[in-house]
Amino acid sequence: MRRVILTISIFLIPLFLLSCSSTREELLSKDYTKMSDDELLKYYYQVEDEIAKCENRSSGASVGIGGGRGWGSGGGFGGVGVGVSKDVGGCNADDLRTRRIDLRLALKKRGLNP
């Protein structure tokens, strides 16, 4: 059962990361200078949402503590384990933040306030 879960995870995690990457690339490929006011505002909020998703994915840290006791042929034994992990999903929103700054300037130039 563990092998099945591990195998599925190995294939699904890269697909998830690719889908996130494609959303970001799609957003960055749009030419906001040719958008109407409504389209520009909608695009601004899409970029904001994608930045928030990226930041939420990047903050996944966890700590685990466990203990156990067992009996073997040599007598009793016990153990305690502590683990700390940090999600290193590799989400970097710098390019989206730069685009957001450009969008704010474009919105200000048009007299719009997000």
KENU-460087 format. One record per residue: residue in three letters; residue number from 1; chain; x, y, z of N, C-alpha, C in turn. Coordinates in steps of 0.2 Angstrom, whole numbers, plus 5000, padded with zeros to 4 digits. Layout:
N
{res->ala, n->NUM, chain->A, nxx->X, nyy->Y, nzz->Z, caxx->X, cayy->Y, cazz->Z, cxx->X, cyy->Y, czz->Z}
...
//
This chain:
114
{res->met, n->1, chain->A, nxx->5004, nyy->4994, nzz->5000, caxx->5000, cayy->5000, cazz->5000, cxx->5004, cyy->5006, czz->5000}
{res->arg, n->2, chain->A, nxx->5010, nyy->5006, nzz->5004, caxx->5014, cayy->5012, cazz->5004, cxx->5017, cyy->5013, czz->4997}
{res->arg, n->3, chain->A, nxx->5019, nyy->5008, nzz->4994, caxx->5022, cayy->5009, cazz->4987, cxx->5017, cyy->5012, czz->4983}
{res->val, n->4, chain->A, nxx->5011, nyy->5010, nzz->4983, caxx->5006, cayy->5013, cazz->4978, cxx->5005, cyy->5021, czz->4980}
{res->ile, n->5, chain->A, nxx->5005, nyy->5022, nzz->4986, caxx->5004, cayy->5030, cazz->4988, cxx->5011, cyy->5033, czz->4986}
{res->leu, n->6, chain->A, nxx->5017, nyy->5030, nzz->4987, caxx->5023, cayy->5034, cazz->4985, cxx->5023, cyy->5035, czz->4978}
{res->thr, n->7, chain->A, nxx->5021, nyy->5029, nzz->4974, caxx->5022, cayy->5030, cazz->4967, cxx->5017, cyy->5035, czz->4964}
{res->ile, n->8, chain->A, nxx->5011, nyy->5035, nzz->4967, caxx->5006, cayy->5041, cazz->4965, cxx->5009, cyy->5047, czz->4966}
{res->ser, n->9, chain->A, nxx->5011, nyy->5048, nzz->4972, caxx->5014, cayy->5055, cazz->4974, cxx->5020, cyy->5057, czz->4970}
{res->ile, n->10, chain->A, nxx->5024, nyy->5052, nzz->4968, caxx->5030, cayy->5054, cazz->4963, cxx->5027, cyy->5057, czz->4957}
{res->phe, n->11, chain->A, nxx->5021, nyy->5055, nzz->4954, caxx->5019, cayy->5057, cazz->4948, cxx->5014, cyy->5063, czz->4949}
{res->leu, n->12, chain->A, nxx->5011, nyy->5064, nzz->4954, caxx->5006, cayy->5069, cazz->4955, cxx->5009, cyy->5076, czz->4957}
{res->ile, n->13, chain->A, nxx->5014, nyy->5075, nzz->4961, caxx->5018, cayy->5082, cazz->4964, cxx->5021, cyy->5086, czz->4958}
{res->pro, n->14, chain->A, nxx->5024, nyy->5083, nzz->4953, caxx->5027, cayy->5087, cazz->4948, cxx->5021, cyy->5089, czz->4943}
{res->leu, n->15, chain->A, nxx->5016, nyy->5086, nzz->4943, caxx->5010, cayy->5088, cazz->4939, cxx->5007, cyy->5094, czz->4942}
{res->phe, n->16, chain->A, nxx->5007, nyy->5094, nzz->4949, caxx->5004, cayy->5100, cazz->4952, cxx->5009, cyy->5106, czz->4952}
{res->leu, n->17, chain->A, nxx->5015, nyy->5105, nzz->4952, caxx->5020, cayy->5110, cazz->4952, cxx->5020, cyy->5113, czz->4944}
{res->leu, n->18, chain->A, nxx->5019, nyy->5109, nzz->4939, caxx->5019, cayy->5111, cazz->4933, cxx->5012, cyy->5115, czz->4931}
{res->ser, n->19, chain->A, nxx->5007, nyy->5113, nzz->4934, caxx->5001, cayy->5117, cazz->4933, cxx->5001, cyy->5124, czz->4937}
{res->cys, n->20, chain->A, nxx->5004, nyy->5125, nzz->4942, caxx->5005, cayy->5131, cazz->4946, cxx->5010, cyy->5135, czz->4941}
{res->ser, n->21, chain->A, nxx->5015, nyy->5132, nzz->4939, caxx->5020, cayy->5136, cazz->4934, cxx->5017, cyy->5139, czz->4928}
{res->ser, n->22, chain->A, nxx->5012, nyy->5134, nzz->4925, caxx->5009, cayy->5137, cazz->4919, cxx->5004, cyy->5142, czz->4920}
{res->thr, n->23, chain->A, nxx->5001, nyy->5142, nzz->4926, caxx->4996, cayy->5148, cazz->4927, cxx->5001, cyy->5154, czz->4928}
{res->arg, n->24, chain->A, nxx->5006, nyy->5154, nzz->4931, caxx->5010, cayy->5160, cazz->4932, cxx->5013, cyy->5162, czz->4925}
{res->glu, n->25, chain->A, nxx->5015, nyy->5158, nzz->4921, caxx->5018, cayy->5159, cazz->4914, cxx->5012, cyy->5162, czz->4910}
{res->glu, n->26, chain->A, nxx->5007, nyy->5160, nzz->4911, caxx->5001, cayy->5162, cazz->4907, cxx->4999, cyy->5170, czz->4909}
{res->leu, n->27, chain->A, nxx->4999, nyy->5171, nzz->4915, caxx->4998, cayy->5178, cazz->4918, cxx->5004, cyy->5183, czz->4915}
{res->leu, n->28, chain->A, nxx->5010, nyy->5180, nzz->4916, caxx->5015, cayy->5185, cazz->4914, cxx->5016, cyy->5186, czz->4906}
{res->ser, n->29, chain->A, nxx->5013, nyy->5182, nzz->4902, caxx->5013, cayy->5182, cazz->4895, cxx->5008, cyy->5187, czz->4892}
{res->lys, n->30, chain->A, nxx->5003, nyy->5189, nzz->4897, caxx->4998, cayy->5194, cazz->4894, cxx->5001, cyy->5201, czz->4893}
{res->asp, n->31, chain->A, nxx->4998, nyy->5205, nzz->4888, caxx->5000, cayy->5211, cazz->4887, cxx->4995, cyy->5216, czz->4890}
{res->tyr, n->32, chain->A, nxx->4996, nyy->5219, nzz->4896, caxx->4992, cayy->5223, cazz->4900, cxx->4991, cyy->5230, czz->4897}
{res->thr, n->33, chain->A, nxx->4996, nyy->5232, nzz->4893, caxx->4995, cayy->5239, cazz->4890, cxx->4989, cyy->5239, czz->4885}
{res->lys, n->34, chain->A, nxx->4987, nyy->5234, nzz->4882, caxx->4982, cayy->5234, cazz->4877, cxx->4975, cyy->5232, czz->4880}
{res->met, n->35, chain->A, nxx->4974, nyy->5231, nzz->4887, caxx->4968, cayy->5229, cazz->4890, cxx->4964, cyy->5235, czz->4892}
{res->ser, n->36, chain->A, nxx->4957, nyy->5234, nzz->4892, caxx->4953, cayy->5239, cazz->4894, cxx->4953, cyy->5240, czz->4901}
{res->asp, n->37, chain->A, nxx->4950, nyy->5245, nzz->4904, caxx->4951, cayy->5247, cazz->4911, cxx->4948, cyy->5241, czz->4915}
{res->asp, n->38, chain->A, nxx->4942, nyy->5238, nzz->4913, caxx->4940, cayy->5232, cazz->4917, cxx->4944, cyy->5226, czz->4917}
{res->glu, n->39, chain->A, nxx->4947, nyy->5225, nzz->4911, caxx->4952, cayy->5219, cazz->4910, cxx->4958, cyy->5220, czz->4914}
{res->leu, n->40, chain->A, nxx->4960, nyy->5226, nzz->4914, caxx->4966, cayy->5228, cazz->4918, cxx->4965, cyy->5227, czz->4926}
{res->leu, n->41, chain->A, nxx->4960, nyy->5229, nzz->4928, caxx->4958, cayy->5228, cazz->4935, cxx->4957, cyy->5220, czz->4937}
{res->lys, n->42, chain->A, nxx->4954, nyy->5217, nzz->4932, caxx->4953, cayy->5209, cazz->4933, cxx->4960, cyy->5206, czz->4933}
{res->tyr, n->43, chain->A, nxx->4964, nyy->5208, nzz->4929, caxx->4971, cayy->5205, cazz->4928, cxx->4975, cyy->5207, czz->4934}
{res->tyr, n->44, chain->A, nxx->4974, nyy->5213, nzz->4937, caxx->4978, cayy->5215, cazz->4943, cxx->4976, cyy->5210, czz->4949}
{res->tyr, n->45, chain->A, nxx->4970, nyy->5209, nzz->4950, caxx->4968, cayy->5204, cazz->4955, cxx->4970, cyy->5197, czz->4954}
{res->gln, n->46, chain->A, nxx->4970, nyy->5195, nzz->4948, caxx->4973, cayy->5188, cazz->4946, cxx->4980, cyy->5187, czz->4948}
{res->val, n->47, chain->A, nxx->4984, nyy->5193, nzz->4947, caxx->4991, cayy->5193, cazz->4949, cxx->4991, cyy->5192, czz->4956}
{res->glu, n->48, chain->A, nxx->4987, nyy->5197, nzz->4960, caxx->4987, cayy->5197, cazz->4967, cxx->4986, cyy->5190, czz->4970}
{res->asp, n->49, chain->A, nxx->4981, nyy->5186, nzz->4967, caxx->4979, cayy->5180, cazz->4969, cxx->4984, cyy->5175, czz->4968}
{res->glu, n->50, chain->A, nxx->4988, nyy->5175, nzz->4963, caxx->4993, cayy->5170, cazz->4961, cxx->4999, cyy->5172, czz->4966}
{res->ile, n->51, chain->A, nxx->5000, nyy->5178, nzz->4968, caxx->5006, cayy->5179, cazz->4973, cxx->5004, cyy->5176, czz->4980}
{res->ala, n->52, chain->A, nxx->4997, nyy->5177, nzz->4982, caxx->4995, cayy->5174, cazz->4988, cxx->4996, cyy->5167, czz->4988}
{res->lys, n->53, chain->A, nxx->4994, nyy->5164, nzz->4983, caxx->4994, cayy->5156, cazz->4982, cxx->5002, cyy->5154, czz->4983}
{res->cys, n->54, chain->A, nxx->5006, nyy->5158, nzz->4980, caxx->5013, cayy->5156, cazz->4980, cxx->5016, cyy->5157, czz->4987}
{res->glu, n->55, chain->A, nxx->5014, nyy->5162, nzz->4990, caxx->5016, cayy->5163, cazz->4997, cxx->5014, cyy->5158, czz->5002}
{res->asn, n->56, chain->A, nxx->5007, nyy->5156, nzz->5001, caxx->5005, cayy->5151, cazz->5005, cxx->5008, cyy->5144, czz->5004}
{res->arg, n->57, chain->A, nxx->5010, nyy->5143, nzz->4998, caxx->5013, cayy->5136, cazz->4997, cxx->5020, cyy->5136, czz->5000}
{res->ser, n->58, chain->A, nxx->5023, nyy->5142, nzz->5000, caxx->5030, cayy->5142, cazz->5002, cxx->5031, cyy->5143, czz->5010}
{res->ser, n->59, chain->A, nxx->5025, nyy->5143, nzz->5013, caxx->5026, cayy->5144, cazz->5021, cxx->5025, cyy->5137, czz->5024}
{res->gly, n->60, chain->A, nxx->5025, nyy->5132, nzz->5021, caxx->5023, cayy->5126, cazz->5024, cxx->5028, cyy->5122, czz->5028}
{res->ala, n->61, chain->A, nxx->5029, nyy->5124, nzz->5034, caxx->5034, cayy->5121, cazz->5039, cxx->5030, cyy->5116, czz->5044}
{res->ser, n->62, chain->A, nxx->5033, nyy->5111, nzz->5046, caxx->5030, cayy->5107, cazz->5051, cxx->5035, cyy->5104, czz->5055}
{res->val, n->63, chain->A, nxx->5033, nyy->5102, nzz->5061, caxx->5037, cayy->5099, cazz->5066, cxx->5033, cyy->5093, czz->5069}
{res->gly, n->64, chain->A, nxx->5036, nyy->5087, nzz->5070, caxx->5033, cayy->5081, cazz->5072, cxx->5037, cyy->5078, czz->5078}
{res->ile, n->65, chain->A, nxx->5034, nyy->5076, nzz->5083, caxx->5037, cayy->5072, cazz->5088, cxx->5034, cyy->5066, czz->5089}
{res->gly, n->66, chain->A, nxx->5038, nyy->5060, nzz->5090, caxx->5035, cayy->5054, cazz->5091, cxx->5039, cyy->5050, czz->5096}
{res->gly, n->67, chain->A, nxx->5035, nyy->5045, nzz->5099, caxx->5039, cayy->5041, cazz->5104, cxx->5036, cyy->5034, czz->5103}
{res->gly, n->68, chain->A, nxx->5040, nyy->5029, nzz->5106, caxx->5037, cayy->5022, cazz->5105, cxx->5041, cyy->5018, czz->5110}
{res->arg, n->69, chain->A, nxx->5038, nyy->5012, nzz->5111, caxx->5041, cayy->5007, cazz->5116, cxx->5039, cyy->5000, czz->5113}
{res->gly, n->70, chain->A, nxx->5044, nyy->4996, nzz->5113, caxx->5043, cayy->4989, cazz->5110, cxx->5047, cyy->4984, czz->5114}
{res->trp, n->71, chain->A, nxx->5045, nyy->4978, nzz->5113, caxx->5048, cayy->4972, cazz->5116, cxx->5051, cyy->4968, czz->5110}
{res->gly, n->72, chain->A, nxx->5057, nyy->4966, nzz->5111, caxx->5060, cayy->4961, cazz->5106, cxx->5064, cyy->4956, czz->5110}
{res->ser, n->73, chain->A, nxx->5067, nyy->4952, nzz->5106, caxx->5070, cayy->4946, cazz->5110, cxx->5076, cyy->4948, czz->5115}
{res->gly, n->74, chain->A, nxx->5079, nyy->4954, nzz->5114, caxx->5084, cayy->4956, cazz->5118, cxx->5081, cyy->4960, czz->5124}
{res->gly, n->75, chain->A, nxx->5075, nyy->4961, nzz->5125, caxx->5072, cayy->4965, cazz->5130, cxx->5068, cyy->4970, czz->5127}
{res->gly, n->76, chain->A, nxx->5066, nyy->4975, nzz->5132, caxx->5062, cayy->4981, cazz->5130, cxx->5067, cyy->4986, czz->5127}
{res->phe, n->77, chain->A, nxx->5064, nyy->4990, nzz->5122, caxx->5068, cayy->4996, cazz->5120, cxx->5063, cyy->5002, czz->5119}
{res->gly, n->78, chain->A, nxx->5065, nyy->5008, nzz->5118, caxx->5061, cayy->5013, cazz->5117, cxx->5064, cyy->5019, czz->5113}
{res->gly, n->79, chain->A, nxx->5061, nyy->5023, nzz->5111, caxx->5064, cayy->5028, cazz->5106, cxx->5059, cyy->5034, czz->5106}
{res->val, n->80, chain->A, nxx->5062, nyy->5040, nzz->5105, caxx->5059, cayy->5046, cazz->5103, cxx->5062, cyy->5049, czz->5097}
{res->gly, n->81, chain->A, nxx->5058, nyy->5052, nzz->5093, caxx->5060, cayy->5055, cazz->5087, cxx->5057, cyy->5062, czz->5086}
{res->val, n->82, chain->A, nxx->5061, nyy->5066, nzz->5083, caxx->5059, cayy->5073, cazz->5082, cxx->5061, cyy->5075, czz->5075}
{res->gly, n->83, chain->A, nxx->5056, nyy->5078, nzz->5071, caxx->5057, cayy->5080, cazz->5064, cxx->5055, cyy->5086, czz->5063}
{res->val, n->84, chain->A, nxx->5059, nyy->5090, nzz->5059, caxx->5057, cayy->5097, cazz->5056, cxx->5057, cyy->5097, czz->5049}
{res->ser, n->85, chain->A, nxx->5052, nyy->5099, nzz->5046, caxx->5053, cayy->5100, cazz->5038, cxx->5050, cyy->5106, czz->5036}
{res->lys, n->86, chain->A, nxx->5053, nyy->5109, nzz->5030, caxx->5051, cayy->5115, cazz->5027, cxx->5049, cyy->5113, czz->5020}
{res->asp, n->87, chain->A, nxx->5044, nyy->5116, nzz->5018, caxx->5042, cayy->5115, cazz->5011, cxx->5046, cyy->5119, czz->5006}
{res->val, n->88, chain->A, nxx->5050, nyy->5115, nzz->5002, caxx->5054, cayy->5119, cazz->4997, cxx->5051, cyy->5118, czz->4990}
{res->gly, n->89, chain->A, nxx->5045, nyy->5120, nzz->4989, caxx->5041, cayy->5119, cazz->4983, cxx->5044, cyy->5124, czz->4978}
{res->gly, n->90, chain->A, nxx->5049, nyy->5128, nzz->4979, caxx->5052, cayy->5132, cazz->4974, cxx->5048, cyy->5138, czz->4971}
{res->cys, n->91, chain->A, nxx->5043, nyy->5140, nzz->4975, caxx->5038, cayy->5145, cazz->4972, cxx->5042, cyy->5152, czz->4974}
{res->asn, n->92, chain->A, nxx->5043, nyy->5156, nzz->4969, caxx->5046, cayy->5162, cazz->4969, cxx->5042, cyy->5167, czz->4965}
{res->ala, n->93, chain->A, nxx->5039, nyy->5172, nzz->4969, caxx->5034, cayy->5176, cazz->4966, cxx->5037, cyy->5183, czz->4964}
{res->asp, n->94, chain->A, nxx->5044, nyy->5183, nzz->4964, caxx->5047, cayy->5190, cazz->4962, cxx->5045, cyy->5193, czz->4955}
{res->asp, n->95, chain->A, nxx->5044, nyy->5188, nzz->4950, caxx->5042, cayy->5191, cazz->4944, cxx->5035, cyy->5193, czz->4944}
{res->leu, n->96, chain->A, nxx->5030, nyy->5190, nzz->4948, caxx->5024, cayy->5192, cazz->4949, cxx->5023, cyy->5199, czz->4953}
{res->arg, n->97, chain->A, nxx->5027, nyy->5199, nzz->4958, caxx->5028, cayy->5206, cazz->4961, cxx->5030, cyy->5212, czz->4957}
{res->thr, n->98, chain->A, nxx->5035, nyy->5210, nzz->4952, caxx->5037, cayy->5215, cazz->4948, cxx->5031, cyy->5217, czz->4943}
{res->arg, n->99, chain->A, nxx->5027, nyy->5212, nzz->4941, caxx->5022, cayy->5214, cazz->4936, cxx->5016, cyy->5218, czz->4940}
{res->arg, n->100, chain->A, nxx->5015, nyy->5216, nzz->4946, caxx->5010, cayy->5220, cazz->4950, cxx->5012, cyy->5227, czz->4951}
{res->ile, n->101, chain->A, nxx->5018, nyy->5228, nzz->4952, caxx->5021, cayy->5235, cazz->4952, cxx->5019, cyy->5239, czz->4946}
{res->asp, n->102, chain->A, nxx->5021, nyy->5236, nzz->4940, caxx->5019, cayy->5238, cazz->4933, cxx->5012, cyy->5240, czz->4933}
{res->leu, n->103, chain->A, nxx->5008, nyy->5235, nzz->4935, caxx->5000, cayy->5236, cazz->4935, cxx->4998, cyy->5241, czz->4939}
{res->arg, n->104, chain->A, nxx->5001, nyy->5242, nzz->4945, caxx->4999, cayy->5248, cazz->4949, cxx->5000, cyy->5255, czz->4945}
{res->leu, n->105, chain->A, nxx->5006, nyy->5255, nzz->4942, caxx->5008, cayy->5261, cazz->4939, cxx->5003, cyy->5262, czz->4933}
{res->ala, n->106, chain->A, nxx->5001, nyy->5257, nzz->4929, caxx->4997, cayy->5258, cazz->4924, cxx->4990, cyy->5260, czz->4926}
{res->leu, n->107, chain->A, nxx->4987, nyy->5257, nzz->4932, caxx->4981, cayy->5259, cazz->4934, cxx->4981, cyy->5266, czz->4937}
{res->lys, n->108, chain->A, nxx->4986, nyy->5268, nzz->4940, caxx->4987, cayy->5275, cazz->4942, cxx->4987, cyy->5280, czz->4936}
{res->lys, n->109, chain->A, nxx->4990, nyy->5278, nzz->4931, caxx->4990, cayy->5282, cazz->4925, cxx->4983, cyy->5283, czz->4922}
{res->arg, n->110, chain->A, nxx->4979, nyy->5278, nzz->4922, caxx->4972, cayy->5278, cazz->4920, cxx->4967, cyy->5281, czz->4925}
{res->gly, n->111, chain->A, nxx->4970, nyy->5283, nzz->4931, caxx->4965, cayy->5285, cazz->4936, cxx->4961, cyy->5280, czz->4939}
{res->leu, n->112, chain->A, nxx->4963, nyy->5274, nzz->4939, caxx->4960, cayy->5268, cazz->4943, cxx->4963, cyy->5267, czz->4949}
{res->asn, n->113, chain->A, nxx->4959, nyy->5264, nzz->4954, caxx->4962, cayy->5263, cazz->4960, cxx->4960, cyy->5255, czz->4962}
{res->pro, n->114, chain->A, nxx->4965, nyy->5251, nzz->4963, caxx->4963, cayy->5244, cazz->4964, cxx->4960, cyy->5243, czz->4971}
//
